[in-house]
């Protein structure tokens, strides 16, 4: 299960990056932010399972930024 979570996270993150880089979605779009939140959460689970502390801390910060941006997008 652990490896699957890591790979799913990587695919979601790469998909969000690719869609944004190719101009299909905006970096402020709900789709992009939700994809990043999901990918970061899954990567946090994977990193915790591997005891990779730096990785789960970094991904928790990334996820926090994406959550704040998502909330901000609904308030404006």
GIFEN-V672388 format. One record per residue. N is the residue number from 1. SS is DSSP state (alpha for helix, beta for strand, coil for the rest). D_LAST is the distance of its C-alpha to the last C-alpha in Angstrom with 1 decimal. Layout:
n:N ss:SS d_last:D_LAST
n:N ss:SS d_last:D_LAST
//
This chain:
n:1 ss:coil d_last:39.0
n:2 ss:alpha d_last:37.8
n:3 ss:alpha d_last:38.4
n:4 ss:alpha d_last:36.6
n:5 ss:alpha d_last:33.5
n:6 ss:alpha d_last:33.6
n:7 ss:alpha d_last:34.2
n:8 ss:alpha d_last:31.5
n:9 ss:alpha d_last:29.0
n:10 ss:alpha d_last:30.3
n:11 ss:alpha d_last:30.1
n:12 ss:alpha d_last:26.4
n:13 ss:alpha d_last:25.5
n:14 ss:alpha d_last:27.7
n:15 ss:alpha d_last:26.3
n:16 ss:alpha d_last:22.6
n:17 ss:alpha d_last:24.0
n:18 ss:alpha d_last:26.1
n:19 ss:alpha d_last:23.6
n:20 ss:alpha d_last:21.2
n:21 ss:alpha d_last:24.3
n:22 ss:coil d_last:25.6
n:23 ss:coil d_last:22.5
n:24 ss:coil d_last:22.1
n:25 ss:coil d_last:18.6
n:26 ss:coil d_last:16.0
n:27 ss:coil d_last:15.8
n:28 ss:coil d_last:12.0
n:29 ss:coil d_last:12.7
n:30 ss:alpha d_last:12.8
n:31 ss:alpha d_last:16.5
n:32 ss:alpha d_last:17.1
n:33 ss:alpha d_last:15.3
n:34 ss:alpha d_last:17.1
n:35 ss:alpha d_last:20.3
n:36 ss:alpha d_last:20.2
n:37 ss:alpha d_last:19.6
n:38 ss:alpha d_last:22.6
n:39 ss:alpha d_last:24.7
n:40 ss:alpha d_last:24.3
n:41 ss:alpha d_last:25.1
n:42 ss:alpha d_last:28.2
n:43 ss:alpha d_last:29.2
n:44 ss:alpha d_last:29.1
n:45 ss:alpha d_last:31.4
n:46 ss:alpha d_last:33.7
n:47 ss:alpha d_last:33.8
n:48 ss:alpha d_last:34.7
n:49 ss:alpha d_last:37.4
n:50 ss:coil d_last:38.8
n:51 ss:coil d_last:38.5
n:52 ss:coil d_last:36.5
n:53 ss:alpha d_last:34.8
n:54 ss:alpha d_last:33.3
n:55 ss:alpha d_last:31.7
n:56 ss:alpha d_last:30.1
n:57 ss:alpha d_last:28.9
n:58 ss:alpha d_last:27.3
n:59 ss:alpha d_last:25.7
n:60 ss:alpha d_last:24.4
n:61 ss:alpha d_last:22.7
n:62 ss:alpha d_last:21.3
n:63 ss:alpha d_last:20.1
n:64 ss:alpha d_last:18.5
n:65 ss:alpha d_last:16.5
n:66 ss:alpha d_last:15.4
n:67 ss:alpha d_last:14.5
n:68 ss:alpha d_last:12.4
n:69 ss:alpha d_last:10.6
n:70 ss:alpha d_last:10.3
n:71 ss:alpha d_last:9.0
n:72 ss:alpha d_last:6.3
n:73 ss:alpha d_last:5.5
n:74 ss:alpha d_last:5.7
n:75 ss:alpha d_last:3.8
n:76 ss:coil d_last:0.0
//
